[in-house]
Amino acid sequence: MDKKTTIILLALLLPVFVFGQTTNVSSIGTDSCGGTCDYSTISAWEAATDTGLVAGNVIEKGELWNDGDFSAGATIDGATTDATRYRILTSNDAEKGDGTEGTGPRITGDSNDVLDGANEDFVRISYIEITNWGSATGARNAVTTGSGADDWTVHHMLIHTPSNTSSLTPIAIRCANGAADWFIYRNMIYNINLSNTANEVGISSSRGATVNNNTVYNALEGFASLDATGDGVLKNNISVGNTTDYADSYGNGSDFNVDEDGTAPGDPGTNNVTTSQTLDGTFFADLVDFFLISGSNAVDAGVDLSSPYDVDITGFTVTGTWDIGAHELQVAATRSRFIGVF
């Protein structure tokens, strides 16, 4: 083999070695996982995948099965990751819920923070219901990290109704002060307000966060910023039924958000909607699932943000003018399952 041929072959093979990651898929379930589960708890999967994913050129994907509730989450921290080699915790495609309670994998009864990222970067969390958490005292959060956990993606989560204890101050999705460049989208969050006077926030973002098409109802603060820079950008979000819909400040480009109290971030903000509609039956179809109804101020009031934001909490793919919030009001013919979306 001459030198020229060797160089050409190396050039062709190099992308395979550098970019051809292996994705290890593990089933996690409390029963059979359609056969045999690889792990019976989330923490067992987490411990087994606390490895050097960059050195191994590996993506570790844990798929939850809806064959019984999970009683605890896990601290996801310790793997060495980068933008192309990371950990995913999600639902098995066939087990994904339809955006309503009890239809997909569910974590319930965890007394502490449920999915705690500590300081691991690039984690992806999606398609899981979290409820009835935080019986321990203090600030207990459904999805949370330390200040060093950058580049997280949290989407299509159903988070609601923490344990109603007098000293609990829960946050549904908490991007810690100092953590950067999160993507938070298509999450449905409600009944976080326990009237305990502190925190009780739907989504708290930090610097560089992209926060799109989420719905938050009944929190002390629907949206808050934990970083002094306040440069997270919010688009197409609904925050209603809260003590304060949007607290703190946000970045340039925030727009197309719905509130009731005039606090939606404005830069330019000319497309924000302050609704005075009755939430139960006029804005939402009901205060159980928080799906939009025809005639709602949020219908056809959003901006097209393209993929990956175009699949709503129920599995509908947006066609035409976008609605604001986690749910898109569309005909059933456009419905798709979540296959292949992480």
Buried (B, 14 or more C-beta within 10 A) or exposed (E): EEEEEEEEEEEEEEEEEEEEBEEBEBBBBBEEBEEEBBBBBBBBBBEBBBBEBBEBBBBBBBBBBBBEBBEBBBBBBBBBBEEEBBBBBBBBEEBBBBBBBEBBBBBBBBBBBBBBBBBBBBBBBBBBBBBBBBBBEBBBBBBBBBBBBBBBBBBBBBBBBBBEBEEBBBBBBBBBBBBBBBBBBBBBBBBBBBEBEEBBBBBBBBBBBBBBBBBBBBBBBBBBBBBEEBBBBBBBBBBBBBBBBBBBBBBEBBBBBBBBBEBBBBBEBEBBBBBEBEBEEBBBBEBEBBBBBEEBBBBEBBBEBEEBBBBBBBBBEBEEEBBBBBBBBBEEEEBEEBEEBB
